[in-house]
Amino acid sequence: MATTLRLSHRRRRITGVLCPPPARTRRDDSFNGRYAAGALRFVSALVLALVLCGAPAACSLPGSGAGSVVIYVNAPFASSRWVGRAGQQGAQLAADQINNRTGVRVAGKTYRLKIRTADTNGSPSQALANVRKAVAEKAVAVIDDGSTVTATAGAAAGAGVPLLVYFDGTTNLVSPAALPNVFRLAPPNDALAGRLAAYLAGKGLRLAVVHDDTADGADGAALLRRALARAGATPVVEVGAPAGAADYRDQALQVTASPSTAVVIWAGAPVVAGVLKALRTLGSTLPVYTGPTGEDPAIRAALADRPDWLQGLTFTTMRITDAAGLPKWVAFRLGYETLYGEDRLGLGESIRHPVVQPPDRQMLSYDLVYLVKAALEKAGTIQTAGGKLLSALTTVTAQGANGTTVGWTPDNHDGLGPDHVYFAVILNLNFQPVQDDPGSLAQPQIEQD
């Protein structure tokens, strides 16, 4: 039976354990709850003190500061709120911890980390302008959702600046030979599609595949099609869906007219929500599976007035943690919710209980900041020109927010593989590991209310 992570519902400040976060401006944030921390029912205060703050000296600011280094988060904050904010929030949490503990120590000097954000708004040209600005400000790295990396990698490479991808799984984003400054810490589409194809083929389903016209949508669908063919489960129909369409009734009609017994939607969150709504409006009860965007809170928000339509939606994504890494994840979540509060989803008055989005995607940008710290310290310089930082990134590792050791090698700039993939199903607006896949069943069940 899956382990369940429980946080106390008594909202209180934990004093004497956590380092106080730096002063922050008030955010206009419908996902964030009140600034508070949850007390864990089964994790001792000693574990929290050691992991989140360390000894008292670790809570003090490092002395002899030599200035600061900048990391940019370049992401679609306006057009894809969850994806953008996950990049910023995880990075800021890591930077705050590092600044409050040791700082970044390079060549006998101590530097503070500054996180700056730039909104791509989903536009490659805007993303390129953002990266050029980051280069001009001598940023040491750009943390990126990945959707515009093919347009920005060259500008960053010319200055030796690494682009660190935390979301997009498109295959051709990562190539040590062609794009030596691009590194990814997110499951690539081949790993996601391969695991999903094997899972679905075992069910004997006749599949309809719907994908949007983004690079990620086309790539995910192509990889899924090939993986299904290898498993002897070729899709019965494949349907394209333009991103940004007003509705997806035509795509839903193509699916319902086919002999399919289940649907896979590999697309952005608005397309997933639109196709699912169209299917259910037509009376279809076909089970629906998606790529990682199935977790996006925007889908549940879009269909909050019909939670029954979301029941059973299953998605493939990265696993949050395992039993061995659970204490580390617990400490990370507590640190996150101390800084930002709970990410309560605004699902309307029809939902009688709160739904809390766990900070799982935030883990990746958090881990990326720790990898940058390690690489700067190994390179012995805060200058990106000359390639020392890029070289160091292929040799350093860090302990991730979920206890997993993360890093890259000179020949592999993908930090996560098939063993980091699991399947989750939405039930009563929360998601939990599926019960019919051994790898997923072994994952702890994370509390979300």
C-alpha positions as CSV (number, residue, x, y, z in Angstrom):
1,M,0.0,0.0,0.0
2,A,1.3,3.5,-0.9
3,T,2.7,5.6,2.0
4,T,0.8,8.8,2.5
5,L,2.6,12.0,3.4
6,R,0.6,14.0,5.9
7,L,1.1,17.6,6.9
8,S,-0.7,19.0,10.0
9,H,-3.8,21.1,9.2
10,R,-3.0,23.3,12.3
11,R,-1.5,26.3,10.6
12,R,1.3,27.7,12.7
13,R,4.7,29.2,12.5
14,I,7.6,26.9,13.5
15,T,10.0,28.8,15.6
16,G,13.5,27.8,16.7
17,V,13.7,25.4,13.8
18,L,13.5,27.3,10.5
19,C,15.7,30.1,9.3
20,P,13.5,33.1,8.8
21,P,13.0,33.8,5.1
22,P,14.1,37.1,3.6
23,A,11.6,39.9,3.4
24,R,9.4,39.6,0.3
25,T,6.9,41.8,-1.5
26,R,3.4,40.7,-1.4
27,R,2.4,38.5,-4.4
28,D,-0.7,38.5,-6.5
29,D,-1.0,34.7,-6.4
30,S,-4.2,32.7,-6.5
31,F,-2.3,29.5,-6.1
32,N,-0.6,30.5,-2.9
33,G,-2.2,30.2,0.5
34,R,-1.3,32.1,3.6
35,Y,2.3,32.4,4.6
36,A,2.6,29.5,7.1
37,A,4.3,26.2,7.7
38,G,2.8,22.8,8.4
39,A,4.1,20.6,11.2
40,L,4.8,17.1,10.1
41,R,3.1,14.3,12.1
42,F,5.9,11.8,11.7
43,V,9.1,13.8,11.1
44,S,10.9,15.0,14.2
45,A,12.0,18.5,14.8
46,L,15.6,17.3,14.8
47,V,15.3,16.1,11.2
48,L,13.8,19.4,10.2
49,A,16.5,21.4,12.0
50,L,19.3,19.4,10.3
51,V,17.9,19.4,6.8
52,L,16.3,22.8,6.5
53,C,18.6,24.9,8.6
54,G,21.5,22.9,10.0
55,A,23.4,24.1,13.0
56,P,22.7,27.6,14.1
57,A,25.8,28.9,12.3
58,A,24.3,27.6,9.1
59,C,21.4,30.0,9.5
60,S,23.6,33.0,9.5
61,L,24.6,34.9,6.4
62,P,28.1,34.1,5.1
63,G,30.8,36.8,5.8
64,S,33.4,38.4,3.5
65,G,30.9,38.6,0.7
66,A,32.4,39.5,-2.7
67,G,29.1,40.4,-4.4
68,S,26.5,38.3,-6.2
69,V,25.9,36.1,-9.2
70,V,22.7,36.1,-11.2
71,I,20.6,33.2,-12.4
72,Y,17.8,34.0,-14.8
73,V,14.5,32.0,-15.0
74,N,13.2,32.3,-18.5
75,A,9.7,30.9,-18.7
76,P,6.1,31.4,-19.9
77,F,4.8,33.1,-16.7
78,A,1.7,34.6,-18.3
79,S,0.8,31.9,-20.8
80,S,1.5,28.9,-18.7
81,R,1.3,30.0,-15.0
82,W,2.1,26.6,-13.4
83,V,5.1,25.9,-15.5
84,G,6.5,29.4,-15.1
85,R,6.0,29.7,-11.4
86,A,7.4,26.3,-10.7
87,G,10.7,27.4,-12.3
88,Q,10.9,30.6,-10.3
89,Q,9.7,29.2,-6.9
90,G,12.1,26.3,-6.8
91,A,15.0,28.4,-7.9
92,Q,14.3,31.1,-5.3
93,L,13.9,28.6,-2.5
94,A,17.3,27.1,-3.3
95,A,18.9,30.5,-3.6
96,D,17.6,31.6,-0.2
97,Q,18.9,28.5,1.4
98,I,22.3,28.8,-0.1
99,N,22.5,32.5,0.8
100,N,21.5,31.8,4.4
101,R,24.0,29.0,4.8
102,T,27.3,29.2,3.0
103,G,26.8,31.3,-0.1
104,V,28.7,30.3,-3.3
105,R,32.4,30.0,-2.5
106,V,34.6,30.7,-5.5
107,A,38.4,31.3,-5.4
108,G,38.3,32.3,-1.7
109,K,35.4,34.6,-2.0
110,T,31.7,34.2,-1.1
111,Y,28.9,35.2,-3.4
112,R,25.2,35.5,-3.0
113,L,22.8,34.2,-5.6
114,K,20.2,36.4,-7.2
115,I,17.2,35.0,-9.1
116,R,15.7,37.1,-11.8
117,T,12.8,36.2,-14.0
118,A,11.9,37.0,-17.6
119,D,8.5,36.1,-19.2
120,T,8.8,34.5,-22.6
121,N,5.0,34.6,-23.0
122,G,5.5,31.6,-25.2
123,S,7.3,33.7,-27.9
124,P,10.7,32.5,-29.3
125,S,11.6,36.1,-30.2
126,Q,10.8,37.3,-26.6
127,A,12.7,34.4,-25.2
128,L,15.7,35.3,-27.3
129,A,15.6,38.9,-26.1
130,N,15.4,37.7,-22.5
131,V,18.5,35.5,-23.0
132,R,20.4,38.3,-24.6
133,K,19.6,40.5,-21.6
134,A,20.7,37.7,-19.2
135,V,24.0,37.5,-21.1
136,A,24.5,41.3,-21.0
137,E,24.0,41.1,-17.2
138,K,26.6,38.4,-17.0
139,A,24.2,35.8,-15.7
140,V,25.9,32.5,-14.9
141,A,23.0,30.4,-16.0
142,V,19.5,30.5,-17.5
143,I,16.9,28.1,-16.0
144,D,14.3,27.6,-18.8
145,D,11.1,25.7,-19.3
146,G,12.6,24.5,-22.6
147,S,9.8,25.5,-25.0
148,T,12.0,28.1,-26.8
149,V,15.4,26.7,-26.3
150,T,16.1,26.0,-29.9
151,A,15.7,29.8,-30.5
152,T,18.0,30.8,-27.7
153,A,20.7,28.2,-27.3
154,G,23.0,29.9,-29.8
155,A,22.9,33.3,-28.1
156,A,23.7,31.7,-24.8
157,A,26.4,29.4,-26.1
158,G,28.3,32.3,-27.5
159,A,28.8,33.6,-24.0
160,G,29.3,30.2,-22.4
161,V,26.0,30.4,-20.5
162,P,24.2,27.1,-19.8
163,L,20.5,26.7,-20.5
164,L,19.0,24.4,-17.9
165,V,15.7,22.9,-18.9
166,Y,13.2,21.9,-16.2
167,F,10.0,21.0,-18.1
168,D,10.0,20.4,-21.9
169,G,10.8,16.8,-22.9
170,T,11.2,17.3,-26.6
171,T,13.9,15.0,-27.9
172,N,16.0,17.3,-29.9
173,L,16.4,19.9,-27.2
174,V,19.3,17.9,-25.7
175,S,22.4,17.0,-27.7
176,P,25.9,17.4,-26.2
177,A,27.3,17.6,-29.7
178,A,24.8,20.0,-31.3
179,L,23.8,22.0,-28.2
180,P,26.7,21.7,-25.7
181,N,25.3,24.3,-23.4
182,V,21.8,22.8,-23.0
183,F,21.2,20.5,-20.0
184,R,17.9,19.0,-18.9
185,L,16.6,17.9,-15.5
186,A,13.1,16.6,-16.6
187,P,12.0,13.3,-18.0
188,P,12.6,13.3,-21.8
189,N,9.7,12.4,-24.1
190,D,11.3,9.1,-25.1
191,A,11.3,8.0,-21.5
192,L,7.8,9.1,-20.9
193,A,6.4,7.7,-24.1
194,G,8.2,4.4,-23.8
195,R,6.9,3.8,-20.3
196,L,3.3,4.9,-21.2
197,A,3.3,2.7,-24.3
198,A,4.3,-0.4,-22.4
199,Y,1.7,0.5,-19.7
200,L,-1.2,0.9,-22.2
201,A,-0.2,-2.0,-24.4
202,G,-0.6,-4.3,-21.5
203,K,-4.2,-3.2,-21.1
204,G,-5.2,-4.3,-24.6
205,L,-6.7,-0.9,-25.5
206,R,-7.4,0.4,-29.0
207,L,-5.9,3.9,-28.7
208,A,-6.7,7.2,-30.3
209,V,-3.8,9.7,-30.0
210,V,-4.5,13.4,-30.0
211,H,-1.6,15.9,-30.1
212,D,-1.2,19.6,-30.5
213,D,0.9,21.4,-33.0
214,T,3.8,22.4,-30.7
215,A,7.2,20.8,-31.0
216,D,6.6,18.9,-27.7
217,G,3.2,17.7,-28.9
218,A,4.4,16.4,-32.2
219,D,7.5,14.8,-30.7
220,G,5.6,13.1,-27.9
221,A,3.0,11.7,-30.3
222,A,5.7,10.4,-32.7
223,L,7.6,8.7,-30.0
224,L,4.4,7.2,-28.5
225,R,3.4,6.0,-31.9
226,R,6.7,4.2,-32.4
227,A,6.7,2.8,-28.9
228,L,3.2,1.5,-29.3
229,A,4.1,-0.1,-32.6
230,R,7.0,-2.0,-31.0
231,A,4.5,-3.2,-28.4
232,G,2.0,-4.3,-31.0
233,A,-0.5,-1.6,-30.2
234,T,-0.6,0.7,-33.2
235,P,-3.1,3.6,-32.6
236,V,-6.3,3.3,-34.5
237,V,-6.5,7.0,-35.2
238,E,-4.2,10.0,-34.8
239,V,-5.7,13.5,-34.5
240,G,-4.0,16.9,-34.7
241,A,-5.2,19.8,-32.5
242,P,-4.1,23.4,-33.0
243,A,-3.0,25.1,-29.8
244,G,-5.1,28.1,-29.1
245,A,-8.3,26.9,-30.8
246,A,-11.6,28.1,-29.4
247,D,-12.9,24.5,-29.0
248,Y,-12.0,21.0,-29.9
249,R,-15.3,19.5,-30.9
250,D,-14.0,18.4,-34.3
251,Q,-11.1,16.5,-32.7
252,A,-13.5,14.9,-30.3
253,L,-15.8,13.8,-33.1
254,Q,-12.9,12.2,-34.9
255,V,-12.0,10.2,-31.8
256,T,-15.6,9.1,-31.1
257,A,-16.1,8.1,-34.7
258,S,-13.1,5.7,-34.5
259,P,-13.1,2.2,-32.9
260,S,-10.9,3.5,-30.1
261,T,-11.4,2.3,-26.5
262,A,-9.2,5.0,-24.9
263,V,-7.6,8.3,-25.7
264,V,-4.0,9.6,-25.2
265,I,-3.7,13.5,-25.4
266,W,-0.1,14.7,-25.7
267,A,-0.6,18.5,-25.6
268,G,-0.4,21.6,-23.6
269,A,-2.8,22.1,-20.7
270,P,-5.4,24.2,-22.5
271,V,-5.6,21.6,-25.3
272,V,-5.9,18.7,-22.8
273,A,-8.7,20.5,-21.0
274,G,-10.5,21.5,-24.3
275,V,-10.4,18.0,-25.8
276,L,-11.5,16.4,-22.6
277,K,-14.4,18.8,-22.3
278,A,-15.4,18.2,-25.9
279,L,-15.3,14.4,-25.4
280,R,-17.4,14.5,-22.3
281,T,-19.9,17.0,-23.8
282,L,-20.4,14.6,-26.6
283,G,-21.2,11.9,-24.0
284,S,-18.0,10.0,-24.4
285,T,-16.8,8.0,-21.4
286,L,-13.5,6.9,-23.0
287,P,-10.6,6.8,-20.5
288,V,-8.1,9.6,-21.1
289,Y,-4.4,9.5,-20.6
290,T,-1.9,12.4,-21.1
291,G,1.7,13.4,-20.9
292,P,3.1,15.4,-18.0
293,T,0.7,18.4,-18.6
294,G,-2.2,16.3,-17.2
295,E,-1.0,17.4,-13.8
296,D,-1.2,21.1,-14.6
297,P,-3.7,22.8,-12.1
298,A,-5.1,24.8,-15.0
299,I,-6.9,21.6,-16.3
300,R,-8.6,21.1,-13.0
301,A,-9.5,24.8,-12.8
302,A,-10.9,24.8,-16.3
303,L,-13.2,21.9,-15.5
304,A,-13.9,22.6,-11.8
305,D,-17.6,22.8,-12.4
306,R,-17.6,19.2,-13.7
307,P,-15.2,17.4,-11.5
308,D,-16.7,14.1,-12.6
309,W,-15.2,14.7,-16.1
310,L,-11.8,14.7,-14.5
311,Q,-12.3,11.5,-12.6
312,G,-9.8,8.9,-13.8
313,L,-7.7,11.2,-15.9
314,T,-4.3,9.5,-15.9
315,F,-0.9,11.1,-16.7
316,T,2.7,10.1,-17.0
317,T,5.3,12.3,-15.3
318,M,8.3,12.2,-13.1
319,R,8.0,10.5,-9.8
320,I,7.9,12.8,-6.8
321,T,10.0,10.6,-4.4
322,D,10.3,7.1,-3.1
323,A,10.3,5.6,0.4
324,A,14.1,6.2,0.8
325,G,13.8,9.8,-0.2
326,L,10.6,10.7,1.6
327,P,12.3,12.5,4.6
328,K,14.2,14.7,2.2
329,W,11.0,15.5,0.2
330,V,9.2,16.2,3.5
331,A,11.8,18.7,4.5
332,F,11.8,20.3,1.0
333,R,8.0,20.7,1.0
334,L,8.0,22.2,4.5
335,G,10.6,24.7,3.4
336,Y,8.6,25.5,0.3
337,E,5.4,26.0,2.2
338,T,7.1,28.1,4.9
339,L,8.2,30.5,2.2
340,Y,5.2,30.5,-0.2
341,G,2.4,28.9,1.7
342,E,0.3,26.0,0.4
343,D,-0.5,26.1,-3.3
344,R,-4.3,25.9,-2.9
345,L,-6.1,25.6,-6.2
346,G,-8.9,28.1,-6.9
347,L,-11.6,25.6,-8.0
348,G,-14.7,27.5,-7.1
349,E,-17.4,27.2,-4.4
350,S,-18.7,23.9,-5.8
351,I,-15.6,22.2,-4.3
352,R,-16.2,21.7,-0.6
353,H,-12.6,20.8,0.3
354,P,-9.3,22.5,-0.4
355,V,-7.1,21.0,-3.1
356,V,-3.4,21.6,-2.6
357,Q,-0.9,21.2,-5.4
358,P,2.3,19.7,-4.1
359,P,5.5,21.5,-5.2
360,D,6.9,18.6,-7.3
361,R,8.0,20.5,-10.4
362,Q,9.6,23.1,-8.2
363,M,12.0,20.4,-7.2
364,L,13.7,20.5,-10.6
365,S,14.6,24.2,-10.7
366,Y,15.6,23.9,-7.0
367,D,18.0,21.1,-7.9
368,L,19.3,23.1,-10.9
369,V,20.4,26.0,-8.6
370,Y,22.3,23.6,-6.4
371,L,24.0,22.1,-9.5
372,V,25.0,25.6,-10.7
373,K,26.5,26.3,-7.2
374,A,28.5,23.1,-7.3
375,A,29.7,23.8,-10.8
376,L,30.8,27.4,-10.0
377,E,32.7,26.2,-7.0
378,K,34.4,23.5,-9.0
379,A,35.2,25.8,-12.0
380,G,36.8,28.3,-9.6
381,T,35.3,31.2,-11.5
382,I,32.1,33.1,-11.9
383,Q,32.9,34.0,-15.5
384,T,31.1,31.9,-18.1
385,A,33.4,32.6,-21.0
386,G,36.1,30.0,-21.6
387,G,33.9,27.0,-21.0
388,K,35.0,26.2,-17.4
389,L,31.5,26.4,-16.1
390,L,30.0,24.2,-18.9
391,S,32.7,21.7,-18.3
392,A,32.1,21.6,-14.6
393,L,28.4,21.0,-15.1
394,T,29.2,17.6,-16.7
395,T,31.1,16.4,-13.6
396,V,29.3,17.7,-10.5
397,T,26.3,16.2,-8.7
398,A,23.9,17.4,-6.1
399,Q,21.5,15.7,-3.7
400,G,18.0,16.5,-5.1
401,A,15.0,17.7,-3.2
402,N,13.7,14.2,-3.2
403,G,16.9,12.5,-2.1
404,T,18.0,11.5,-5.6
405,T,21.5,12.3,-6.7
406,V,21.3,14.4,-9.8
407,G,23.8,15.5,-12.4
408,W,25.0,15.0,-16.0
409,T,28.0,13.5,-17.8
410,P,29.9,14.8,-20.9
411,D,28.0,12.4,-23.1
412,N,24.6,12.7,-21.5
413,H,22.9,16.0,-20.7
414,D,19.6,14.4,-19.7
415,G,19.5,14.1,-16.0
416,L,16.4,11.9,-15.6
417,G,15.5,8.6,-17.4
418,P,12.8,6.0,-17.5
419,D,13.4,4.9,-13.9
420,H,12.2,8.4,-12.8
421,V,8.8,8.0,-14.6
422,Y,5.5,7.0,-13.0
423,F,1.8,7.2,-13.6
424,A,-0.8,9.1,-11.5
425,V,-4.5,9.2,-11.7
426,I,-6.8,12.1,-10.7
427,L,-9.5,11.0,-8.2
428,N,-11.6,13.6,-6.4
429,L,-9.4,16.3,-7.9
430,N,-6.3,15.0,-6.2
431,F,-3.8,12.7,-7.9
432,Q,-2.3,9.5,-6.6
433,P,-0.1,6.7,-8.0
434,V,-2.0,4.2,-10.1
435,Q,-2.5,0.8,-8.5
436,D,-1.9,-1.3,-11.6
437,D,1.8,-0.5,-12.3
438,P,4.4,-1.9,-9.9
439,G,6.8,1.1,-10.3
440,S,4.0,3.6,-9.6
441,L,2.5,1.6,-6.8
442,A,5.8,1.8,-4.9
443,Q,5.6,5.6,-4.8
444,P,4.4,7.4,-1.7
445,Q,1.0,9.0,-1.9
446,I,1.4,12.7,-1.3
447,E,-1.3,14.6,0.7
448,Q,-3.1,17.3,-1.3
449,D,-5.9,18.5,0.9
